Amino acid sequence: MRDYVSLTWKEFEALDRSRTIIVLPVGSVEQHGPHLPLDTDSLIALCLANRLSETFTDLHLVVAPPFRYTYAKPSSVFPGTLSTEGKTLVSLTRDVLRSFLGQRFEKILILNAHLENTDFLIEGISLALEGRDHAKIVLCNWWEMVSDKEMMALFGPDWKGWVDEHAALVETSLLLSIAPEEVRKEEMIDDSRKNRFEFRVFPWNLAYYPTSGVFSRTSGASREKGERLIGILLKETRGLIEREFLRGRMEGGEAKR
């Protein structure tokens, strides 16, 4: 694994652009119930980026510093949440990607772990790519890399679908695997959403949210389930990289590992 900020400028300049993929983890600073840290999304994105980079031997997956200050306004009704304006995240995404592209990196993977970032990332990516026909940027929302069938097999009927998965069964399991010391097990709680449209009623009102900030059950969460899910995500994301960034090399007869 190579960490972007640990490289010197000479080491950075020496990277083979044709064999280097920049990996940009994107998270948030957002409430995740009384038992998970505000950094939950960023920890998940960083874990996936770092572990993914270790699975390739003939490629340099360089893990860039994560985006932590992102769009989290719907959770701003809870203490601790920090949010940018949507246009700020668009501009940040555009400018950072332009910096990568300006240094001749044409393969970039964005690993996003926070749903509300998605549209703003898409707009920033689109702006960054204007006039750059040879570059490719792939936006990967980690929850889109696992099927509902796999989720049901892994978590059973306690998994209620992504609409109810915030600080609940899945994220708790992931944190129990990634950073168990950060999980306040004594504070784990089963809760539920009070209003399916809490994000659509303005001004935002805490009365529409579950009091704990947990959208569903945490009961049944475990390190083992989190580790199994990470295995699925790494496998599928590796396949995404091979399809989108390595297909030409593979068809040309070059070994991919």
Helices and strands as residue ranges (DSSP letters): E 2-3, G 4-6, H 9-13, G 17-19, E 20-26, H 40-53, E 60-63, G 73-75, H 86-102, E 107-112, G 115-117, H 118-128, E 136-141, G 142-145, H 148-155, G 156-158, G 162-164, H 169-178, G 180-182, G 185-187, G 198-200, G 206-208, H 223-245, H 247-251
